[in-house]
Amino acid sequence: MDATLSYGLPRINRSGTLLEGIALWGELKPQLTFEAIFDRAMTYCDWAVGKGLLAIRSHVDVCDPRLLAVEALLEVKKRVASYLDLQLVAFPQDGVLRSPGALANLERALELGVDVVGGIPHFERTMADGAESVKLLCERAARRGLRVDMHCDETDDPMSRHIETLAYHTQRLGLQGRVNGSHLTSMHSMDNYYVSKLIPLMAEAQVSAVANPLINITIQGRHDTYPKRRGMTRVPELLAAGIPVAFGHDCVMDPWYSLGSGDMLEVAHMGLHVAQMTGQEAMRACFRAVTETPAAILGLEGYGLAPGCNADFVLLQARDPIEAIRLRATRLAVVRRGRVIARTPGATVSLYLPGRPESTAFQH
């Protein structure tokens, strides 16, 4: 969220690649101000709530020693608390070992009140450094009793296997149920034999996964001619093994992705297509991947439709989850703790037919 709505600053990502996006972010960081980060993030929160989001987990870069982004988003978190649960991840964007002072900055961010420990092991200088970063970060999370959410193996390289290390340290440190691997796109390129070993390890360690369909399909496969890899992780196979899989948006108009509106039904729609999950139950699983499953990964309390749960819900103009995804259904009302905080008029279509004196209007 510290990067959201910064598209075009300081320049446009001409190649559209992950690495140019990271380089662009590095160019922008010295120009960032508290006010600019705060204003953009608040604007995005308004967009998100209008689209029915009542909880967000956002990574925030801690490699800037000023920690401007951390301070700005902690202030955003306070300001939006009455209508949005904002969970922040201390994210060493440039590598916790690769970037000087990043580990100390991450510790400072956690002291300031950031909720979750993040990492990016595949961006460290070597595979060994990547594995060491996973170990260090998981140990810090275990000492503090915090959750972990790492950008893990966001690459087409099938030899990027840091999710295996993440699963190992999750189990070693007793972090089961508190650790998530985001992206995991290298799994799309791994051979089936290795994956047949990896997925059971993840299930045993109770590590969850977040795929990001919009950005994964955009960023991955850039070095391919044809056939091109889709890049998104193996969602159906992970689900079949009992691993919780959520869909994330990841980027909205930033150095990595020039599109996006905070619409999680758009994300579910893309995920359904990329993963070829067009069976009836599979499509319902994609709906759960933007509702129930992420709520569990975030550890939200009082979530659900049962007596005693918070009176939080989104009223969709659809008859069932499949229709909601198909139509990217209008969010008629967004309710937080029993109070309507956003409304959108229902979608209608007017037909003007030859020989018909009056138009016919109907709702989708």
Solvent accessible surface area in square Angstrom, and as a share of the most:
residue,aa,sasa,rsa
1,M,25,0.11
2,D,10,0.05
3,A,9,0.07
4,T,9,0.05
5,L,36,0.18
6,S,0,0.00
7,Y,81,0.31
8,G,27,0.26
9,L,82,0.41
10,P,49,0.31
11,R,98,0.36
12,I,63,0.32
13,N,20,0.10
14,R,197,0.72
15,S,52,0.34
16,G,18,0.17
17,T,39,0.23
18,L,30,0.15
19,L,118,0.59
20,E,33,0.15
21,G,0,0.00
22,I,12,0.06
23,A,52,0.40
24,L,0,0.00
25,W,4,0.01
26,G,33,0.32
27,E,71,0.32
28,L,7,0.03
29,K,20,0.08
30,P,97,0.61
31,Q,114,0.51
32,L,12,0.06
33,T,63,0.37
34,F,66,0.28
35,E,111,0.50
36,A,35,0.27
37,I,1,0.00
38,F,29,0.12
39,D,82,0.43
40,R,36,0.13
41,A,0,0.00
42,M,44,0.19
43,T,58,0.34
44,Y,18,0.07
45,C,0,0.00
46,D,88,0.46
47,W,96,0.34
48,A,0,0.00
49,V,10,0.06
50,G,31,0.30
51,K,73,0.31
52,G,15,0.14
53,L,30,0.15
54,L,26,0.13
55,A,22,0.17
56,I,20,0.10
57,R,42,0.15
58,S,9,0.06
59,H,33,0.15
60,V,0,0.00
61,D,7,0.04
62,V,0,0.00
63,C,12,0.07
64,D,21,0.11
65,P,90,0.56
66,R,106,0.39
67,L,1,0.01
68,L,33,0.16
69,A,7,0.06
70,V,0,0.00
71,E,77,0.35
72,A,0,0.00
73,L,0,0.00
74,L,29,0.14
75,E,42,0.19
76,V,0,0.00
77,K,57,0.24
78,K,144,0.61
79,R,138,0.50
80,V,0,0.00
81,A,57,0.44
82,S,73,0.47
83,Y,44,0.17
84,L,1,0.01
85,D,51,0.27
86,L,7,0.04
87,Q,31,0.14
88,L,0,0.00
89,V,0,0.00
90,A,0,0.00
91,F,9,0.04
92,P,0,0.00
93,Q,16,0.07
94,D,36,0.19
95,G,0,0.00
96,V,5,0.03
97,L,67,0.33
98,R,88,0.32
99,S,16,0.10
100,P,128,0.81
101,G,45,0.43
102,A,1,0.01
103,L,41,0.20
104,A,62,0.48
105,N,8,0.04
106,L,0,0.00
107,E,43,0.19
108,R,107,0.39
109,A,0,0.00
110,L,11,0.06
111,E,124,0.56
112,L,91,0.45
113,G,36,0.35
114,V,5,0.03
115,D,41,0.21
116,V,2,0.01
117,V,0,0.00
118,G,0,0.00
119,G,0,0.00
120,I,6,0.03
121,P,1,0.01
122,H,41,0.18
123,F,32,0.13
124,E,12,0.05
125,R,171,0.63
126,T,73,0.43
127,M,98,0.44
128,A,77,0.59
129,D,49,0.26
130,G,0,0.00
131,A,35,0.28
132,E,72,0.32
133,S,1,0.00
134,V,0,0.00
135,K,70,0.30
136,L,34,0.17
137,L,0,0.00
138,C,0,0.00
139,E,34,0.15
140,R,40,0.14
141,A,0,0.00
142,A,34,0.27
143,R,166,0.60
144,R,89,0.32
145,G,52,0.50
146,L,40,0.20
147,R,68,0.25
148,V,0,0.00
149,D,4,0.02
150,M,0,0.00
151,H,22,0.10
152,C,0,0.00
153,D,0,0.00
154,E,9,0.04
155,T,33,0.19
156,D,24,0.12
157,D,62,0.32
158,P,48,0.30
159,M,110,0.49
160,S,4,0.02
161,R,60,0.22
162,H,6,0.02
163,I,1,0.01
164,E,51,0.23
165,T,27,0.16
166,L,0,0.00
167,A,3,0.02
168,Y,131,0.50
169,H,13,0.06
170,T,0,0.00
171,Q,71,0.32
172,R,104,0.38
173,L,48,0.24
174,G,46,0.44
175,L,1,0.00
176,Q,63,0.28
177,G,46,0.44
178,R,73,0.27
179,V,3,0.02
180,N,1,0.01
181,G,0,0.00
182,S,6,0.04
183,H,1,0.01
184,L,1,0.01
185,T,1,0.00
186,S,1,0.01
187,M,1,0.00
188,H,54,0.24
189,S,26,0.17
190,M,6,0.03
191,D,78,0.40
192,N,109,0.56
193,Y,181,0.69
194,Y,17,0.06
195,V,6,0.04
196,S,70,0.45
197,K,108,0.46
198,L,0,0.00
199,I,15,0.08
200,P,72,0.45
201,L,61,0.30
202,M,0,0.00
203,A,35,0.27
204,E,104,0.47
205,A,0,0.00
206,Q,103,0.46
207,V,0,0.00
208,S,10,0.06
209,A,0,0.00
210,V,22,0.13
211,A,0,0.00
212,N,5,0.03
213,P,0,0.00
214,L,7,0.03
215,I,2,0.01
216,N,0,0.00
217,I,57,0.29
218,T,46,0.26
219,I,10,0.05
220,Q,13,0.06
221,G,3,0.03
222,R,102,0.37
223,H,172,0.77
224,D,28,0.14
225,T,108,0.63
226,Y,177,0.67
227,P,128,0.80
228,K,103,0.43
229,R,84,0.31
230,R,101,0.37
231,G,0,0.00
232,M,4,0.02
233,T,5,0.03
234,R,43,0.16
235,V,1,0.01
236,P,53,0.33
237,E,82,0.37
238,L,0,0.00
239,L,60,0.30
240,A,93,0.72
241,A,43,0.34
242,G,63,0.61
243,I,4,0.02
244,P,58,0.37
245,V,3,0.02
246,A,2,0.02
247,F,6,0.02
248,G,14,0.13
249,H,15,0.07
250,D,64,0.33
251,C,8,0.05
252,V,7,0.04
253,M,66,0.29
254,D,7,0.04
255,P,5,0.03
256,W,29,0.10
257,Y,18,0.07
258,S,49,0.32
259,L,115,0.57
260,G,17,0.16
261,S,37,0.24
262,G,0,0.00
263,D,11,0.06
264,M,28,0.13
265,L,10,0.05
266,E,58,0.26
267,V,0,0.00
268,A,0,0.00
269,H,48,0.21
270,M,63,0.28
271,G,0,0.00
272,L,10,0.05
273,H,99,0.44
274,V,14,0.08
275,A,19,0.15
276,Q,121,0.54
277,M,11,0.05
278,T,87,0.50
279,G,43,0.41
280,Q,110,0.49
281,E,101,0.45
282,A,28,0.22
283,M,27,0.12
284,R,85,0.31
285,A,14,0.11
286,C,1,0.01
287,F,38,0.16
288,R,84,0.31
289,A,5,0.04
290,V,19,0.11
291,T,40,0.23
292,E,97,0.44
293,T,26,0.15
294,P,31,0.19
295,A,6,0.05
296,A,72,0.56
297,I,17,0.08
298,L,20,0.10
299,G,30,0.29
300,L,50,0.25
301,E,156,0.70
302,G,34,0.32
303,Y,104,0.40
304,G,28,0.27
305,L,170,0.85
306,A,60,0.46
307,P,142,0.89
308,G,87,0.83
309,C,41,0.24
310,N,49,0.25
311,A,52,0.41
312,D,36,0.19
313,F,91,0.38
314,V,47,0.27
315,L,90,0.45
316,L,40,0.20
317,Q,21,0.09
318,A,32,0.25
319,R,209,0.76
320,D,62,0.32
321,P,42,0.26
322,I,29,0.15
323,E,15,0.07
324,A,1,0.01
325,I,3,0.01
326,R,141,0.52
327,L,50,0.25
328,R,97,0.35
329,A,3,0.02
330,T,28,0.16
331,R,17,0.06
332,L,49,0.24
333,A,8,0.06
334,V,1,0.00
335,V,9,0.05
336,R,10,0.04
337,R,119,0.43
338,G,53,0.51
339,R,132,0.48
340,V,62,0.35
341,I,42,0.21
342,A,22,0.17
343,R,177,0.65
344,T,57,0.33
345,P,118,0.74
346,G,28,0.27
347,A,37,0.28
348,T,83,0.49
349,V,46,0.26
350,S,56,0.36
351,L,68,0.34
352,Y,174,0.66
353,L,77,0.38
354,P,130,0.82
355,G,83,0.80
356,R,129,0.47
357,P,131,0.82
358,E,136,0.61
359,S,53,0.34
360,T,51,0.29
361,A,71,0.55
362,F,90,0.37
363,Q,112,0.50
364,H,107,0.48
